[in-house]
Amino acid sequence: MSQKEKRYFRSQIYEVDYSRGIIKLKNKLCPRCGKVMANHKNRWSCGYCHYTVFSSS
Ligand SMILES: [Zn+2]
């Protein structure tokens, strides 16, 4: 894990299930600028550089 990735290891990005000891990623990180992307119904979008990726599920 790089220094940059460690900075994003925060509760607003990761959802921690304490009872089961599981950490889930709540949001994707933008592949272009590395910011947290917003989860929409069928897509992820970056509010910083407006990168958008459509999710198949
Ligand atoms: Zn971005």
N, CA, C, O and the ligand as a Tripos MOL2 file, in Angstrom:
@<TRIPOS>MOLECULE
protein
  229   227    58     0     0
PROTEIN
NO_CHARGES

@<TRIPOS>ATOM
      1 N           0.8550   -1.1990    0.0000 N.3       1 MET1
      2 CA          0.0000    0.0000    0.0000 C.3       1 MET1
      3 C           0.8890    1.2470    0.0000 C.2       1 MET1
      4 O           1.7740    1.3920    0.8440 O.2       1 MET1
      5 N           0.6480    2.1130   -0.9280 N.am      2 SER2
      6 CA          1.4580    3.3150   -1.0420 C.3       2 SER2
      7 C           1.0260    4.3710   -0.0340 C.2       2 SER2
      8 O          -0.0280    4.2470    0.5910 O.2       2 SER2
      9 N           1.8280    5.3920    0.1190 N.am      3 GLN3
     10 CA          1.5150    6.4800    1.0480 C.3       3 GLN3
     11 C           0.2140    7.1750    0.6590 C.2       3 GLN3
     12 O          -0.5640    7.5860    1.5200 O.2       3 GLN3
     13 N          -0.0100    7.3000   -0.6400 N.am      4 LYS4
     14 CA         -1.1970    7.9780   -1.1290 C.3       4 LYS4
     15 C          -2.4640    7.2050   -0.7600 C.2       4 LYS4
     16 O          -3.4770    7.7910   -0.3780 O.2       4 LYS4
     17 N          -2.3860    5.8790   -0.8830 N.am      5 GLU5
     18 CA         -3.5490    5.0520   -0.5850 C.3       5 GLU5
     19 C          -3.8710    5.0520    0.9100 C.2       5 GLU5
     20 O          -5.0370    4.9940    1.2990 O.2       5 GLU5
     21 N          -2.8390    5.1160    1.7380 N.am      6 LYS6
     22 CA         -3.0430    5.1320    3.1860 C.3       6 LYS6
     23 C          -3.8660    6.3370    3.6310 C.2       6 LYS6
     24 O          -4.6630    6.2590    4.5670 O.2       6 LYS6
     25 N          -3.6570    7.4270    2.9510 N.am      7 ARG7
     26 CA         -4.3590    8.6550    3.3000 C.3       7 ARG7
     27 C          -5.8700    8.4990    3.1580 C.2       7 ARG7
     28 O          -6.6370    9.1810    3.8390 O.2       7 ARG7
     29 N          -6.2900    7.6080    2.2780 N.am      8 TYR8
     30 CA         -7.7120    7.4370    2.0310 C.3       8 TYR8
     31 C          -8.3330    6.3670    2.9270 C.2       8 TYR8
     32 O          -9.5280    6.0890    2.8290 O.2       8 TYR8
     33 N          -7.5380    5.7780    3.7820 N.am      9 PHE9
     34 CA         -8.0610    4.7500    4.6680 C.3       9 PHE9
     35 C          -8.8170    5.4110    5.8140 C.2       9 PHE9
     36 O          -8.3180    5.5000    6.9350 O.2       9 PHE9
     37 N         -10.0000    5.8630    5.5210 N.am     10 ARG10
     38 CA        -10.8200    6.5850    6.4860 C.3      10 ARG10
     39 C         -12.2030    5.9610    6.5380 C.2      10 ARG10
     40 O         -12.6140    5.2450    5.6250 O.2      10 ARG10
     41 N         -12.9080    6.2430    7.6150 N.am     11 SER11
     42 CA        -14.2100    5.6180    7.8250 C.3      11 SER11
     43 C         -15.2500    6.0420    6.8020 C.2      11 SER11
     44 O         -16.2050    5.3090    6.5440 O.2      11 SER11
     45 N         -15.0720    7.2250    6.2140 N.am     12 GLN12
     46 CA        -16.0630    7.6550    5.2380 C.3      12 GLN12
     47 C         -15.9060    6.9320    3.9070 C.2      12 GLN12
     48 O         -16.7960    6.9590    3.0570 O.2      12 GLN12
     49 N         -14.7650    6.2910    3.7450 N.am     13 ILE13
     50 CA        -14.5350    5.5370    2.5280 C.3      13 ILE13
     51 C         -14.7460    4.0520    2.7730 C.2      13 ILE13
     52 O         -15.2650    3.3290    1.9220 O.2      13 ILE13
     53 N         -14.3370    3.6210    3.9420 N.am     14 TYR14
     54 CA        -14.4640    2.2150    4.2720 C.3      14 TYR14
     55 C         -15.5740    2.0070    5.3010 C.2      14 TYR14
     56 O         -15.7240    2.7840    6.2450 O.2      14 TYR14
     57 N         -16.3390    0.9520    5.0970 N.am     15 GLU15
     58 CA        -17.3970    0.6070    6.0240 C.3      15 GLU15
     59 C         -16.9000   -0.5660    6.8510 C.2      15 GLU15
     60 O         -16.5880   -1.6240    6.3070 O.2      15 GLU15
     61 N         -16.8270   -0.3840    8.1610 N.am     16 VAL16
     62 CA        -16.2740   -1.4320    9.0160 C.3      16 VAL16
     63 C         -17.3900   -2.1640    9.7400 C.2      16 VAL16
     64 O         -18.1990   -1.5630   10.4470 O.2      16 VAL16
     65 N         -17.4140   -3.4670    9.5470 N.am     17 ASP17
     66 CA        -18.3500   -4.3120   10.2710 C.3      17 ASP17
     67 C         -17.6060   -4.8990   11.4690 C.2      17 ASP17
     68 O         -16.9050   -5.9030   11.3450 O.2      17 ASP17
     69 N         -17.7660   -4.2650   12.6230 N.am     18 TYR18
     70 CA        -16.9770   -4.6480   13.7960 C.3      18 TYR18
     71 C         -17.3410   -6.0360   14.3080 C.2      18 TYR18
     72 O         -16.4860   -6.7570   14.8220 O.2      18 TYR18
     73 N         -18.6040   -6.4090   14.1680 N.am     19 SER19
     74 CA        -19.0340   -7.6980   14.6940 C.3      19 SER19
     75 C         -18.4040   -8.8570   13.9420 C.2      19 SER19
     76 O         -18.2020   -9.9310   14.5070 O.2      19 SER19
     77 N         -18.0920   -8.6420   12.6600 N.am     20 ARG20
     78 CA        -17.5100   -9.7090   11.8560 C.3      20 ARG20
     79 C         -16.0640   -9.4220   11.4570 C.2      20 ARG20
     80 O         -15.3970  -10.2560   10.8450 O.2      20 ARG20
     81 N         -15.5970   -8.2350   11.8120 N.am     21 GLY21
     82 CA        -14.2230   -7.8780   11.5080 C.3      21 GLY21
     83 C         -13.9600   -7.6960   10.0260 C.2      21 GLY21
     84 O         -12.8820   -8.0200    9.5270 O.2      21 GLY21
     85 N         -14.9630   -7.1720    9.3260 N.am     22 ILE22
     86 CA        -14.8370   -6.9980    7.8820 C.3      22 ILE22
     87 C         -14.7830   -5.5120    7.5330 C.2      22 ILE22
     88 O         -15.5600   -4.7070    8.0460 O.2      22 ILE22
     89 N         -13.8610   -5.1750    6.6600 N.am     23 ILE23
     90 CA        -13.7970   -3.8020    6.1700 C.3      23 ILE23
     91 C         -14.1840   -3.8060    4.6950 C.2      23 ILE23
     92 O         -13.5620   -4.4810    3.8750 O.2      23 ILE23
     93 N         -15.2120   -3.0500    4.3800 N.am     24 LYS24
     94 CA        -15.6840   -2.9860    3.0000 C.3      24 LYS24
     95 C         -15.4230   -1.6080    2.4210 C.2      24 LYS24
     96 O         -15.5370   -0.5940    3.1090 O.2      24 LYS24
     97 N         -15.0740   -1.5900    1.1580 N.am     25 LEU25
     98 CA        -14.8700   -0.3170    0.4770 C.3      25 LEU25
     99 C         -16.2160    0.2340    0.0440 C.2      25 LEU25
    100 O         -16.9440   -0.4020   -0.7190 O.2      25 LEU25
    101 N         -16.5420    1.4290    0.5390 N.am     26 LYS26
    102 CA        -17.8230    2.0410    0.2060 C.3      26 LYS26
    103 C         -17.7820    2.7430   -1.1370 C.2      26 LYS26
    104 O         -18.7620    2.7350   -1.8830 O.2      26 LYS26
    105 N         -16.6660    3.3400   -1.4380 N.am     27 ASN27
    106 CA        -16.5610    4.1200   -2.6660 C.3      27 ASN27
    107 C         -15.3120    3.7510   -3.4620 C.2      27 ASN27
    108 O         -14.2820    3.3590   -2.9140 O.2      27 ASN27
    109 N         -15.4490    3.8920   -4.7530 N.am     28 LYS28
    110 CA        -14.2810    3.7360   -5.6240 C.3      28 LYS28
    111 C         -13.4360    4.9930   -5.5450 C.2      28 LYS28
    112 O         -13.9080    6.0670   -5.1710 O.2      28 LYS28
    113 N         -12.1780    4.8270   -5.9060 N.am     29 LEU29
    114 CA        -11.3270    5.9980   -6.0500 C.3      29 LEU29
    115 C         -11.1460    6.2740   -7.5310 C.2      29 LEU29
    116 O         -10.9630    5.3540   -8.3280 O.2      29 LEU29
    117 N         -11.1970    7.5340   -7.8880 N.am     30 CYS30
    118 CA        -11.0840    7.9310   -9.2790 C.3      30 CYS30
    119 C          -9.7310    7.4970   -9.8500 C.2      30 CYS30
    120 O          -8.6870    7.8250   -9.2880 O.2      30 CYS30
    121 N          -9.7490    6.7570  -10.9720 N.am     31 PRO31
    122 CA         -8.4840    6.3280  -11.5760 C.3      31 PRO31
    123 C          -7.7110    7.4810  -12.1960 C.2      31 PRO31
    124 O          -6.5180    7.3550  -12.4740 O.2      31 PRO31
    125 N          -8.3730    8.5830  -12.4090 N.am     32 ARG32
    126 CA         -7.7100    9.7240  -13.0410 C.3      32 ARG32
    127 C          -7.0580   10.6530  -12.0210 C.2      32 ARG32
    128 O          -5.8980   11.0310  -12.1770 O.2      32 ARG32
    129 N          -7.8100   11.0240  -10.9660 N.am     33 CYS33
    130 CA         -7.2620   11.9870  -10.0110 C.3      33 CYS33
    131 C          -7.1060   11.4230   -8.6030 C.2      33 CYS33
    132 O          -6.4940   12.0630   -7.7480 O.2      33 CYS33
    133 N          -7.6560   10.2240   -8.3480 N.am     34 GLY34
    134 CA         -7.4520    9.5730   -7.0630 C.3      34 GLY34
    135 C          -8.4000   10.0200   -5.9590 C.2      34 GLY34
    136 O          -8.2490    9.6130   -4.8070 O.2      34 GLY34
    137 N          -9.3660   10.8470   -6.3010 N.am     35 LYS35
    138 CA        -10.3450   11.2850   -5.3110 C.3      35 LYS35
    139 C         -11.4360   10.2260   -5.1790 C.2      35 LYS35
    140 O         -11.5480    9.3210   -6.0050 O.2      35 LYS35
    141 N         -12.2340   10.3590   -4.1250 N.am     36 VAL36
    142 CA        -13.3300    9.4280   -3.9180 C.3      36 VAL36
    143 C         -14.4560    9.7240   -4.8990 C.2      36 VAL36
    144 O         -14.8560   10.8730   -5.0860 O.2      36 VAL36
    145 N         -14.9570    8.6550   -5.5240 N.am     37 MET37
    146 CA        -16.0120    8.8400   -6.5010 C.3      37 MET37
    147 C         -17.3810    8.6760   -5.8370 C.2      37 MET37
    148 O         -17.5220    7.9580   -4.8480 O.2      37 MET37
    149 N         -18.3790    9.3490   -6.3920 N.am     38 ALA38
    150 CA        -19.7330    9.2620   -5.8690 C.3      38 ALA38
    151 C         -20.4500    8.0950   -6.5260 C.2      38 ALA38
    152 O         -20.3440    7.8870   -7.7340 O.2      38 ALA38
    153 N         -21.1750    7.3420   -5.7220 N.am     39 ASN39
    154 CA        -21.9020    6.1920   -6.2280 C.3      39 ASN39
    155 C         -23.3190    6.5980   -6.6100 C.2      39 ASN39
    156 O         -24.1110    7.0110   -5.7630 O.2      39 ASN39
    157 N         -23.6250    6.4740   -7.8890 N.am     40 HIS40
    158 CA        -24.9760    6.7030   -8.3570 C.3      40 HIS40
    159 C         -25.5880    5.3550   -8.6900 C.2      40 HIS40
    160 O         -24.9330    4.3210   -8.5670 O.2      40 HIS40
    161 N         -26.8310    5.3680   -9.1060 N.am     41 LYS41
    162 CA        -27.5690    4.1210   -9.2880 C.3      41 LYS41
    163 C         -26.8560    3.1390  -10.2090 C.2      41 LYS41
    164 O         -26.7270    1.9580   -9.8850 O.2      41 LYS41
    165 N         -26.4000    3.6190  -11.3400 N.am     42 ASN42
    166 CA        -25.7640    2.7030  -12.2960 C.3      42 ASN42
    167 C         -24.3990    3.2060  -12.7590 C.2      42 ASN42
    168 O         -23.8750    2.7590  -13.7790 O.2      42 ASN42
    169 N         -23.8360    4.1310  -12.0060 N.am     43 ARG43
    170 CA        -22.5440    4.6390  -12.4260 C.3      43 ARG43
    171 C         -21.7970    5.2380  -11.2370 C.2      43 ARG43
    172 O         -22.3770    5.5360  -10.1920 O.2      43 ARG43
    173 N         -20.5090    5.4020  -11.4340 N.am     44 TRP44
    174 CA        -19.6650    6.0990  -10.4670 C.3      44 TRP44
    175 C         -19.1780    7.3640  -11.1520 C.2      44 TRP44
    176 O         -18.7750    7.3250  -12.3140 O.2      44 TRP44
    177 N         -19.2120    8.4840  -10.4410 N.am     45 SER45
    178 CA        -18.7070    9.6980  -11.0500 C.3      45 SER45
    179 C         -17.8060   10.4410  -10.0740 C.2      45 SER45
    180 O         -18.0340   10.4530   -8.8640 O.2      45 SER45
    181 N         -16.7810   11.0580  -10.6360 N.am     46 CYS46
    182 CA        -15.8460   11.8400   -9.8420 C.3      46 CYS46
    183 C         -16.2950   13.2920   -9.8430 C.2      46 CYS46
    184 O         -16.4850   13.8900  -10.9020 O.2      46 CYS46
    185 N         -16.4650   13.8530   -8.6630 N.am     47 GLY47
    186 CA        -16.9020   15.2420   -8.5570 C.3      47 GLY47
    187 C         -15.7940   16.2430   -8.8060 C.2      47 GLY47
    188 O         -16.0410   17.4470   -8.8790 O.2      47 GLY47
    189 N         -14.5760   15.7500   -8.9370 N.am     48 TYR48
    190 CA        -13.4290   16.6480   -9.0880 C.3      48 TYR48
    191 C         -13.0310   16.8370  -10.5440 C.2      48 TYR48
    192 O         -12.8560   17.9610  -11.0160 O.2      48 TYR48
    193 N         -12.8880   15.6880  -11.2650 N.am     49 CYS49
    194 CA        -12.4670   15.8010  -12.6590 C.3      49 CYS49
    195 C         -13.5640   15.3150  -13.6030 C.2      49 CYS49
    196 O         -13.3820   15.2880  -14.8200 O.2      49 CYS49
    197 N         -14.7250   14.9260  -13.0170 N.am     50 HIS50
    198 CA        -15.9040   14.5210  -13.7790 C.3      50 HIS50
    199 C         -15.6950   13.2340  -14.5730 C.2      50 HIS50
    200 O         -16.3790   12.9920  -15.5680 O.2      50 HIS50
    201 N         -14.7630   12.4270  -14.1350 N.am     51 TYR51
    202 CA        -14.5870   11.1090  -14.7250 C.3      51 TYR51
    203 C         -15.7980   10.2700  -14.3410 C.2      51 TYR51
    204 O         -16.1980   10.2520  -13.1770 O.2      51 TYR51
    205 N         -16.3810    9.5810  -15.3070 N.am     52 THR52
    206 CA        -17.5610    8.7590  -15.0340 C.3      52 THR52
    207 C         -17.3510    7.3530  -15.5410 C.2      52 THR52
    208 O         -16.8780    7.1530  -16.6600 O.2      52 THR52
    209 N         -17.7020    6.3730  -14.7200 N.am     53 VAL53
    210 CA        -17.6260    4.9890  -15.1480 C.3      53 VAL53
    211 C         -18.9700    4.3250  -14.8630 C.2      53 VAL53
    212 O         -19.5410    4.4840  -13.7850 O.2      53 VAL53
    213 N         -19.4620    3.5800  -15.8490 N.am     54 PHE54
    214 CA        -20.7510    2.9180  -15.6770 C.3      54 PHE54
    215 C         -20.5510    1.5200  -15.1190 C.2      54 PHE54
    216 O         -19.6930    0.7690  -15.5830 O.2      54 PHE54
    217 N         -21.3420    1.1820  -14.1290 N.am     55 SER55
    218 CA        -21.2500   -0.1550  -13.5410 C.3      55 SER55
    219 C         -22.3010   -1.0610  -14.1710 C.2      55 SER55
    220 O         -23.4250   -0.6370  -14.4400 O.2      55 SER55
    221 N         -21.9190   -2.3080  -14.4000 N.am     56 SER56
    222 CA        -22.8050   -3.2290  -15.0960 C.3      56 SER56
    223 C         -23.8930   -3.7600  -14.1790 C.2      56 SER56
    224 O         -24.9570   -4.1540  -14.6550 O.2      56 SER56
    225 N         -23.6540   -3.7810  -12.8860 N.am     57 SER57
    226 CA        -24.6230   -4.3580  -11.9640 C.3      57 SER57
    227 C         -25.7060   -3.3460  -11.6010 C.2      57 SER57
    228 O         -26.6120   -3.6620  -10.8290 O.2      57 SER57
    229 ZN        -11.3560   12.3300  -10.7450 Zn       58 ZN58
@<TRIPOS>BOND
     1     1     2 1
     2     2     3 1
     3     3     4 2
     4     3     5 am
     5     5     6 1
     6     6     7 1
     7     7     8 2
     8     7     9 am
     9     9    10 1
    10    10    11 1
    11    11    12 2
    12    11    13 am
    13    13    14 1
    14    14    15 1
    15    15    16 2
    16    15    17 am
    17    17    18 1
    18    18    19 1
    19    19    20 2
    20    19    21 am
    21    21    22 1
    22    22    23 1
    23    23    24 2
    24    23    25 am
    25    25    26 1
    26    26    27 1
    27    27    28 2
    28    27    29 am
    29    29    30 1
    30    30    31 1
    31    31    32 2
    32    31    33 am
    33    33    34 1
    34    34    35 1
    35    35    36 2
    36    35    37 am
    37    37    38 1
    38    38    39 1
    39    39    40 2
    40    39    41 am
    41    41    42 1
    42    42    43 1
    43    43    44 2
    44    43    45 am
    45    45    46 1
    46    46    47 1
    47    47    48 2
    48    47    49 am
    49    49    50 1
    50    50    51 1
    51    51    52 2
    52    51    53 am
    53    53    54 1
    54    54    55 1
    55    55    56 2
    56    55    57 am
    57    57    58 1
    58    58    59 1
    59    59    60 2
    60    59    61 am
    61    61    62 1
    62    62    63 1
    63    63    64 2
    64    63    65 am
    65    65    66 1
    66    66    67 1
    67    67    68 2
    68    67    69 am
    69    69    70 1
    70    70    71 1
    71    71    72 2
    72    71    73 am
    73    73    74 1
    74    74    75 1
    75    75    76 2
    76    75    77 am
    77    77    78 1
    78    78    79 1
    79    79    80 2
    80    79    81 am
    81    81    82 1
    82    82    83 1
    83    83    84 2
    84    83    85 am
    85    85    86 1
    86    86    87 1
    87    87    88 2
    88    87    89 am
    89    89    90 1
    90    90    91 1
    91    91    92 2
    92    91    93 am
    93    93    94 1
    94    94    95 1
    95    95    96 2
    96    95    97 am
    97    97    98 1
    98    98    99 1
    99    99   100 2
   100    99   101 am
   101   101   102 1
   102   102   103 1
   103   103   104 2
   104   103   105 am
   105   105   106 1
   106   106   107 1
   107   107   108 2
   108   107   109 am
   109   109   110 1
   110   110   111 1
   111   111   112 2
   112   111   113 am
   113   113   114 1
   114   114   115 1
   115   115   116 2
   116   115   117 am
   117   117   118 1
   118   118   119 1
   119   119   120 2
   120   119   121 am
   121   121   122 1
   122   122   123 1
   123   123   124 2
   124   123   125 am
   125   125   126 1
   126   126   127 1
   127   127   128 2
   128   127   129 am
   129   129   130 1
   130   130   131 1
   131   131   132 2
   132   131   133 am
   133   133   134 1
   134   134   135 1
   135   135   136 2
   136   135   137 am
   137   137   138 1
   138   138   139 1
   139   139   140 2
   140   139   141 am
   141   141   142 1
   142   142   143 1
   143   143   144 2
   144   143   145 am
   145   145   146 1
   146   146   147 1
   147   147   148 2
   148   147   149 am
   149   149   150 1
   150   150   151 1
   151   151   152 2
   152   151   153 am
   153   153   154 1
   154   154   155 1
   155   155   156 2
   156   155   157 am
   157   157   158 1
   158   158   159 1
   159   159   160 2
   160   159   161 am
   161   161   162 1
   162   162   163 1
   163   163   164 2
   164   163   165 am
   165   165   166 1
   166   166   167 1
   167   167   168 2
   168   167   169 am
   169   169   170 1
   170   170   171 1
   171   171   172 2
   172   171   173 am
   173   173   174 1
   174   174   175 1
   175   175   176 2
   176   175   177 am
   177   177   178 1
   178   178   179 1
   179   179   180 2
   180   179   181 am
   181   181   182 1
   182   182   183 1
   183   183   184 2
   184   183   185 am
   185   185   186 1
   186   186   187 1
   187   187   188 2
   188   187   189 am
   189   189   190 1
   190   190   191 1
   191   191   192 2
   192   191   193 am
   193   193   194 1
   194   194   195 1
   195   195   196 2
   196   195   197 am
   197   197   198 1
   198   198   199 1
   199   199   200 2
   200   199   201 am
   201   201   202 1
   202   202   203 1
   203   203   204 2
   204   203   205 am
   205   205   206 1
   206   206   207 1
   207   207   208 2
   208   207   209 am
   209   209   210 1
   210   210   211 1
   211   211   212 2
   212   211   213 am
   213   213   214 1
   214   214   215 1
   215   215   216 2
   216   215   217 am
   217   217   218 1
   218   218   219 1
   219   219   220 2
   220   219   221 am
   221   221   222 1
   222   222   223 1
   223   223   224 2
   224   223   225 am
   225   225   226 1
   226   226   227 1
   227   227   228 2
@<TRIPOS>SUBSTRUCTURE
     1 MET1         2 RESIDUE 1 A MET
     2 SER2         6 RESIDUE 1 A SER
     3 GLN3        10 RESIDUE 1 A GLN
     4 LYS4        14 RESIDUE 1 A LYS
     5 GLU5        18 RESIDUE 1 A GLU
     6 LYS6        22 RESIDUE 1 A LYS
     7 ARG7        26 RESIDUE 1 A ARG
     8 TYR8        30 RESIDUE 1 A TYR
     9 PHE9        34 RESIDUE 1 A PHE
    10 ARG10       38 RESIDUE 1 A ARG
    11 SER11       42 RESIDUE 1 A SER
    12 GLN12       46 RESIDUE 1 A GLN
    13 ILE13       50 RESIDUE 1 A ILE
    14 TYR14       54 RESIDUE 1 A TYR
    15 GLU15       58 RESIDUE 1 A GLU
    16 VAL16       62 RESIDUE 1 A VAL
    17 ASP17       66 RESIDUE 1 A ASP
    18 TYR18       70 RESIDUE 1 A TYR
    19 SER19       74 RESIDUE 1 A SER
    20 ARG20       78 RESIDUE 1 A ARG
    21 GLY21       82 RESIDUE 1 A GLY
    22 ILE22       86 RESIDUE 1 A ILE
    23 ILE23       90 RESIDUE 1 A ILE
    24 LYS24       94 RESIDUE 1 A LYS
    25 LEU25       98 RESIDUE 1 A LEU
    26 LYS26      102 RESIDUE 1 A LYS
    27 ASN27      106 RESIDUE 1 A ASN
    28 LYS28      110 RESIDUE 1 A LYS
    29 LEU29      114 RESIDUE 1 A LEU
    30 CYS30      118 RESIDUE 1 A CYS
    31 PRO31      122 RESIDUE 1 A PRO
    32 ARG32      126 RESIDUE 1 A ARG
    33 CYS33      130 RESIDUE 1 A CYS
    34 GLY34      134 RESIDUE 1 A GLY
    35 LYS35      138 RESIDUE 1 A LYS
    36 VAL36      142 RESIDUE 1 A VAL
    37 MET37      146 RESIDUE 1 A MET
    38 ALA38      150 RESIDUE 1 A ALA
    39 ASN39      154 RESIDUE 1 A ASN
    40 HIS40      158 RESIDUE 1 A HIS
    41 LYS41      162 RESIDUE 1 A LYS
    42 ASN42      166 RESIDUE 1 A ASN
    43 ARG43      170 RESIDUE 1 A ARG
    44 TRP44      174 RESIDUE 1 A TRP
    45 SER45      178 RESIDUE 1 A SER
    46 CYS46      182 RESIDUE 1 A CYS
    47 GLY47      186 RESIDUE 1 A GLY
    48 TYR48      190 RESIDUE 1 A TYR
    49 CYS49      194 RESIDUE 1 A CYS
    50 HIS50      198 RESIDUE 1 A HIS
    51 TYR51      202 RESIDUE 1 A TYR
    52 THR52      206 RESIDUE 1 A THR
    53 VAL53      210 RESIDUE 1 A VAL
    54 PHE54      214 RESIDUE 1 A PHE
    55 SER55      218 RESIDUE 1 A SER
    56 SER56      222 RESIDUE 1 A SER
    57 SER57      226 RESIDUE 1 A SER
    58 ZN58       229 GROUP 0 **** ****
